[in-house]
């Protein structure tokens, strides 16, 4: 065999098999195989564990040698095979060179293992890459544990079908879950669009549904378009109903504004009135009409109320000022009446001199009326004491009249006279031997005598 130039390899060296490796991965946890569980208990079983091995160069002399003439040999379980020639340095440097090439290939295998274990990419493509590397191993110019590498690649090829099936099943479940969730969101949106009247809450919820909608992936285009049309239609229906509601509300508030401006004009016309009682009643009526008018547009309602209340305040402040003056006057009147009443209660005594009591009370009443009004909270007690004084005089008058009443005295005399006549009749009947009639006349006489005594006693009591 003709040797190539120093440091080169035979021209017949096949190209490096398998996919071109990407950037060398960083440090990885070692030891345990990588596997991922199924997404749900009812889904496919766990994807088969795919061992992930890490590149360990170790001692390349265990797997190859370099002859004195530079021939490089790979040692495998089936024997040795020549893989090239090394003329660029020592045998150890040659072994290290081909061991590094093995490490590069082992890194590619590790990437395939990790890709399959992580289910990233298409398991079929990973399987094809592994099969391509298996086919290239018999002619690969590397020094390392090629048998172990072939075993790892065979496992990748064997497990790829199961992984692909598990991935398909999981993705199918994910698609079904995504479709179901979008169905739920579309149904909720349709309910809001058809019946919702909480405009802010409904609008916020529809925006939240849209945000969630964007995060749901994996639905086929046809189904996704149909569901999106349902959601979009429901959202448009809600927006139309909300727009119509607020358009009606704007019309109502425009009417309320016009009505409130009318009420303001009336209130301002009444604000200078001094007819306190009737005008206060009119202001109460205007306030009820104001409340019934509803809300004007938000940017004017507060200003309208300020104008209306300002007119009210002008009137009621003026009334309160007058009332304050009146209250002060009434308080002075109450003080004067209390003093006058206390003096009258001490000096007016109808039981000792009724005529003098009458004269003094008339003078008292004239002074009482001349003083004027008192505060409402004192009026009842003061008038009660006056009525008590007046009643004492009236009771004394009634008693005096009763004592001097001619009719009452005449009745008492008539009763006594009747009793006398009956007693005379009883005596005559007894003389005539009519004892039964005599007893009857005496009984009647006793009754009339009793009535005469009662009438006379009443006159004395009065």
Secondary structure as GFF3:
##gff-version 3
##sequence-region A 1 462
A	DSSP	three_ten_helix	60	62	.	.	.	ID=ss1
A	DSSP	beta_strand	64	66	.	.	.	ID=ss2
A	DSSP	beta_strand	71	76	.	.	.	ID=ss3
A	DSSP	beta_strand	79	85	.	.	.	ID=ss4
A	DSSP	alpha_helix	91	118	.	.	.	ID=ss5
A	DSSP	alpha_helix	123	137	.	.	.	ID=ss6
A	DSSP	alpha_helix	146	195	.	.	.	ID=ss7
A	DSSP	alpha_helix	199	215	.	.	.	ID=ss8
A	DSSP	alpha_helix	221	270	.	.	.	ID=ss9
A	DSSP	alpha_helix	276	292	.	.	.	ID=ss10
A	DSSP	alpha_helix	298	347	.	.	.	ID=ss11
A	DSSP	alpha_helix	354	371	.	.	.	ID=ss12
A	DSSP	alpha_helix	376	403	.	.	.	ID=ss13
A	DSSP	alpha_helix	406	431	.	.	.	ID=ss14
A	DSSP	alpha_helix	435	461	.	.	.	ID=ss15
###
